[in-house]
Amino acid sequence: MKRLLAAAGALMLLTGCGSSVSKTEESAAPAMAEATEAPTTAPPTEPPTEPPTEPPSKAELRLKEMSLHQKVCQMFIVVPEAFTGFDAISWTPEQNVLSYDEFPVGGFIFFAKNMIDSQQLGGLIDSMQSSAMEQGTGAFMAVDEEGGSVTRVCQQIGTPAVDSMRILGDSGDPSRARAAGETIGDYLFGLGFNLDFAPVADVDISWQNELGNRIFSSDPQVVSDMSAAFVEGLHEKGICATLKHFPGLGAGSGNTHYGTVVIDRSYEDLKETEFTAFSGGIAAGADFVMVGHQITTGSGEELPGDMSPVVVTNWLKGELGFDGIAVTDSHSMGAVANVYPPGDAAVMSISAGIDVILMPADLPSAVSGVEQAVQTGKLSEERIDESVLRILAKKEAMGLL
């Protein structure tokens, strides 16, 4: 009987159902429990689960499909004539289409000589974009449309005129700069453009600089505010914006179209003035920053800005935190073309951190130079991939993939 009671007490202790037991039963319970309990085993452990991974983006998938040649070509924006040998084209000749198959570049820039009227220009852009999309990657369709005296489309097609940057800056009203960006963005988008190489974010420091009334102001904060507003206006109409000409041409006294220009500015000078001016447009989400050819003494490098790792990587991407697309000024300009072969110029720019080469003096030579640099190890393919993925990601966001 005592054994039965002890067993019953032990059972109640194990199940939590009993509230009181006798002392005899208490003493017997542990022994009984030891006798009746089955050996316990640890519950099976679940294998560690990997955190869910994001599916690859269209840009990442496209990058994996591309050959080295296709990737390198994406890093160039050229004039339509680059494929033809013609002085000017205003339509899409068969030779252009065939040449695009051979050099599927990242984009095109159009000038007044490519424009007759809105129907012709819209048709030209549309046909060239169709050729690009057939290759699997749409193209940047770019133009310099700043307002004032630099308005290729306005002057040729008769679209609404916009005041110069100087007039807008003197007004002290950023809403006028935003309205200018919206006006320009509206007619560019209607014609098929998707990228404007504007606004100018230089500061008017020297009366001898090459830009004149293309600059908003001598006050870097005014330039910053106006540039940001202009960027927002372009974005409102679906056009990518470009700040130029980093790290600043406003203190210069020469013209990089014709030859080498050296600007004597210390890092401290730049940080206080030019960097302030560019920071507003960067904060507003400028898609591109155009790096100029001027040699700036504060870099400590006797190199054009777009070939200087200090200017592109340390200052623009590091100091100012720009994570968009860094593009050169035209490599057909004298400051580059008179000094460097096209392939060398392209390789040096990419080594410095540039993502897109604008208007190489000779496209096949420039592309070949970059490919050879990868094959010899001077440039890594990972470095190419870094820039091309940035380009493709922007195009994915624009609906061009």
C-alpha positions in Angstrom: 0.0 0.0 0.0 2.8 2.4 0.9 4.4 1.6 -2.4 1.2 2.5 -4.2 0.9 5.8 -2.2 4.5 6.7 -2.9 4.0 6.1 -6.6 0.9 8.1 -6.7 2.6 11.0 -4.9 5.5 10.9 -7.3 3.2 11.0 -10.2 1.4 14.1 -8.8 4.8 15.9 -8.3 5.8 15.1 -11.8 2.6 16.3 -13.4 2.1 19.4 -11.2 -1.4 18.2 -10.2 -0.8 17.6 -6.4 -0.8 20.3 -3.7 0.2 18.3 -0.6 1.8 14.9 0.3 2.9 13.1 3.5 6.5 13.2 4.7 6.9 9.5 4.0 5.7 10.1 0.5 8.0 13.1 0.1 11.0 11.0 1.0 9.9 8.1 -1.3 9.1 10.3 -4.3 12.6 11.1 -5.5 13.7 7.5 -5.4 10.5 6.5 -7.2 11.0 9.2 -9.7 14.5 8.0 -10.5 13.2 4.5 -10.9 10.3 5.4 -13.2 11.6 8.3 -15.3 12.7 7.5 -18.8 16.0 8.8 -20.0 15.6 12.3 -21.4 17.1 13.5 -24.7 17.6 17.0 -25.9 15.0 18.2 -28.5 16.3 18.1 -32.0 18.0 21.3 -33.0 16.8 23.2 -36.1 19.5 23.9 -38.6 20.4 27.6 -38.6 18.3 29.4 -41.2 20.0 31.8 -43.6 18.4 35.3 -43.7 16.3 35.7 -46.8 18.2 37.1 -49.8 16.9 39.7 -52.2 16.5 38.4 -55.7 19.0 39.9 -58.1 17.9 43.1 -59.7 17.5 43.5 -63.5 20.7 45.5 -63.5 22.6 42.6 -61.8 21.2 40.0 -64.1 22.0 42.1 -67.2 25.6 42.6 -65.9 26.1 38.9 -65.7 25.0 38.4 -69.3 27.4 41.0 -70.7 30.7 40.4 -72.3 33.7 42.6 -71.4 33.3 44.5 -74.7 29.6 45.3 -74.0 30.4 46.4 -70.4 33.2 48.7 -71.6 31.0 50.2 -74.3 28.4 51.1 -71.7 31.0 53.5 -70.1 30.9 55.8 -73.1 28.5 58.6 -74.2 29.2 59.7 -77.8 27.9 62.0 -80.5 25.7 60.3 -83.1 28.5 61.0 -85.7 30.9 58.7 -83.8 29.7 55.8 -85.8 29.4 57.3 -89.3 32.3 59.5 -90.2 29.7 62.2 -91.3 30.2 65.7 -90.0 26.6 65.9 -88.9 23.5 63.6 -89.0 19.9 64.5 -88.4 18.5 61.0 -89.2 19.6 57.5 -88.4 21.5 56.0 -91.4 21.8 52.3 -91.7 25.6 52.6 -91.0 24.7 54.0 -87.6 22.5 51.1 -86.7 25.2 48.6 -87.8 27.9 50.4 -86.0 25.8 50.5 -82.8 25.7 46.7 -83.0 29.5 46.7 -82.9 29.8 49.4 -80.2 26.7 49.3 -78.0 27.6 52.5 -76.1 25.9 53.8 -73.0 24.4 56.9 -74.5 24.4 59.7 -77.0 24.8 63.5 -76.8 23.1 65.7 -79.3 24.1 69.2 -80.5 22.5 71.9 -82.7 23.7 70.2 -85.9 21.5 67.2 -85.1 18.3 69.3 -84.8 16.1 70.6 -87.5 12.6 70.6 -86.0 10.8 68.8 -83.2 9.4 66.0 -85.4 12.8 65.3 -86.9 14.6 65.4 -83.6 12.0 63.3 -81.8 12.2 60.7 -84.6 16.0 60.6 -84.5 16.1 60.1 -80.7 13.4 57.5 -80.9 15.1 55.4 -83.6 18.4 55.5 -81.8 16.7 54.5 -78.5 15.0 51.6 -80.3 18.4 50.4 -81.6 19.7 50.5 -78.0 16.7 48.7 -76.5 17.0 45.9 -79.1 20.5 45.3 -77.7 18.9 44.8 -74.3 20.0 48.1 -72.7 18.5 51.5 -73.4 20.7 54.5 -73.8 21.1 57.9 -72.1 19.9 60.5 -74.5 21.7 63.7 -73.4 22.0 67.4 -74.3 23.5 70.6 -72.8 20.4 72.6 -72.0 21.3 75.0 -69.2 19.1 78.1 -70.0 20.4 81.4 -71.2 22.9 81.1 -74.0 23.5 77.4 -73.7 20.2 75.9 -75.0 20.8 73.7 -78.0 17.1 72.6 -78.3 15.6 76.0 -77.5 17.7 77.8 -80.1 17.1 75.3 -82.8 13.5 74.1 -82.2 12.0 77.2 -80.6 11.0 75.7 -77.2 10.3 78.1 -74.3 13.2 80.2 -73.4 14.7 80.2 -69.9 16.8 82.9 -68.2 20.5 82.5 -67.8 21.8 81.1 -64.5 23.2 84.5 -63.6 19.7 86.1 -63.8 18.2 83.3 -61.8 20.9 83.6 -59.1 20.6 87.4 -58.9 16.9 86.9 -58.2 17.7 85.1 -54.9 14.6 83.0 -55.4 15.3 79.2 -55.8 11.7 78.7 -56.9 12.7 80.4 -60.2 15.5 78.0 -60.7 13.2 75.1 -60.0 10.7 76.5 -62.5 13.5 76.8 -65.1 14.4 73.1 -64.5 10.7 72.1 -64.9 10.4 74.1 -68.2 13.5 72.6 -69.7 12.7 69.1 -68.4 9.2 69.3 -69.8 10.3 69.9 -73.4 13.3 67.6 -73.2 11.2 64.7 -72.0 8.6 65.3 -74.8 11.4 65.0 -77.4 12.8 61.7 -75.9 15.7 63.1 -74.0 16.4 61.6 -70.5 19.6 63.3 -69.4 20.5 67.0 -69.2 24.1 68.1 -68.6 23.0 70.9 -66.4 23.0 72.8 -64.0 26.4 74.6 -63.7 27.4 74.4 -60.1 30.7 76.4 -60.4 31.2 79.6 -58.3 32.0 82.9 -60.0 35.4 83.6 -58.4 37.5 85.0 -61.3 36.2 87.5 -63.9 38.4 85.7 -66.4 36.7 82.3 -66.1 35.3 80.7 -69.2 31.7 80.4 -68.0 30.5 83.9 -67.5 26.7 84.2 -67.0 26.4 80.4 -67.0 27.2 80.6 -63.3 24.5 81.4 -60.7 26.5 83.5 -58.3 29.8 84.3 -56.6 28.2 83.2 -53.3 28.6 79.4 -52.9 25.5 79.1 -50.8 23.4 80.7 -53.5 24.9 78.4 -56.1 24.1 75.4 -53.8 20.5 76.5 -53.3 19.9 77.3 -56.9 21.5 74.1 -58.2 19.4 72.0 -55.9 16.2 73.7 -57.0 17.1 73.3 -60.7 17.9 69.5 -60.1 14.5 69.1 -58.4 12.8 70.8 -61.4 14.4 68.5 -63.9 13.5 65.5 -61.8 9.9 66.6 -61.6 9.7 66.1 -65.3 11.6 62.8 -65.5 15.0 64.1 -66.6 18.3 63.2 -65.0 20.4 66.1 -63.8 24.2 66.7 -63.9 26.2 69.1 -61.8 29.3 70.5 -63.5 32.3 71.2 -63.6 33.7 69.6 -60.4 35.8 70.6 -58.6 35.1 74.0 -60.1 36.1 76.2 -63.1 35.1 79.5 -61.6 38.5 80.4 -60.4 40.2 79.7 -63.7 41.4 82.1 -66.4 41.8 79.7 -69.3 39.5 77.6 -71.4 39.8 73.8 -71.3 38.3 73.5 -74.8 41.6 74.7 -76.2 44.3 73.5 -73.9 45.6 72.8 -70.4 44.2 75.0 -67.6 45.7 75.2 -64.1 43.7 76.6 -61.2 45.5 77.6 -58.1 43.1 76.5 -55.3 44.1 74.9 -52.0 42.0 72.1 -50.5 40.9 74.6 -47.8 39.8 77.1 -50.4 37.8 74.4 -52.2 36.2 73.0 -49.1 34.9 76.4 -48.1 33.7 77.5 -51.5 33.4 75.0 -54.3 32.5 72.0 -52.2 29.7 74.1 -50.6 28.4 75.0 -54.0 28.2 71.4 -55.2 26.8 70.0 -52.0 23.3 71.3 -52.5 22.7 69.6 -55.8 24.3 66.4 -54.5 21.9 66.5 -51.5 19.0 67.0 -54.0 19.9 63.8 -55.7 21.8 64.9 -58.8 22.2 61.8 -61.0 25.5 62.7 -62.5 28.4 64.9 -61.6 30.6 66.1 -64.5 34.3 66.3 -63.6 36.3 69.0 -65.5 39.7 68.8 -67.2 41.2 71.7 -65.1 44.3 70.8 -63.1 43.6 72.0 -59.5 46.8 72.6 -57.5 45.2 71.5 -54.2 44.9 67.9 -55.4 48.7 67.6 -55.4 48.5 65.9 -58.8 49.4 67.5 -62.1 46.5 65.8 -63.7 43.2 66.9 -65.2 40.4 66.6 -62.6 38.7 63.7 -64.4 42.0 61.7 -64.3 42.8 62.5 -60.7 42.0 59.9 -58.0 42.2 62.7 -55.4 39.5 64.7 -57.2 37.2 61.9 -58.2 37.5 59.3 -55.5 38.8 61.3 -52.5 36.9 64.5 -52.9 33.8 63.8 -55.0 32.9 60.3 -53.8 34.6 60.5 -50.4 34.4 64.1 -49.1 31.1 65.0 -50.7 29.6 61.5 -50.5 28.4 61.4 -54.1 27.3 57.9 -55.0 25.8 58.6 -58.5 27.5 58.5 -61.9 30.8 60.4 -62.3 31.2 61.5 -65.9 34.1 63.3 -67.6 33.8 66.5 -69.6 34.3 65.9 -73.3 37.5 64.0 -74.0 37.6 65.7 -77.4 38.5 69.0 -75.8 42.0 70.3 -76.1 42.9 69.9 -72.5 42.7 66.1 -73.0 42.9 65.4 -76.8 46.1 67.5 -77.2 47.9 65.7 -74.4 46.6 62.1 -74.1 45.8 59.3 -76.7 42.1 58.3 -76.4 42.8 54.9 -74.8 45.2 56.3 -72.2 42.8 59.1 -71.3 39.9 56.6 -70.8 42.0 54.2 -68.7 43.4 57.1 -66.5 39.8 58.4 -65.9 38.4 55.0 -65.0 41.4 54.4 -62.7 40.6 57.7 -61.0 37.0 56.6 -60.3 35.1 57.9 -63.3 32.1 55.9 -64.5 31.4 57.4 -67.9 33.7 58.8 -70.6 32.1 61.6 -72.6 32.9 62.1 -76.3 36.3 60.3 -76.7 38.3 61.7 -79.6 38.2 58.2 -81.1 35.7 55.7 -79.8 37.3 52.4 -81.1 40.7 53.4 -79.8 39.3 54.4 -76.4 37.3 51.1 -76.0 40.2 49.0 -77.2 42.5 50.8 -74.7 40.2 50.0 -71.8 39.9 46.4 -72.8 43.6 46.0 -73.1 44.1 47.5 -69.7 41.8 44.8 -68.3 43.5 42.1 -70.1 47.0 43.2 -68.9 45.8 43.7 -65.3 46.2 47.5 -65.3 42.4 47.7 -64.7 40.5 44.9 -63.0 37.2 43.6 -64.5 35.7 44.2 -61.0 36.5 47.9 -61.4 34.6 47.9 -64.7 31.7 46.0 -63.2 31.5 48.6 -60.4 30.8 51.4 -62.8 28.7 49.4 -65.2 26.4 48.2 -62.4 26.0 51.8 -61.3 25.1 52.7 -64.9 22.7 49.8 -65.3 21.0 50.5 -61.9 20.2 54.0 -63.0 18.9 52.7 -66.3 16.7 50.1 -64.5 15.2 53.0 -62.4 14.5 54.8 -65.7 12.8 51.9 -67.3 15.6 51.3 -69.8 16.3 47.6 -69.0 
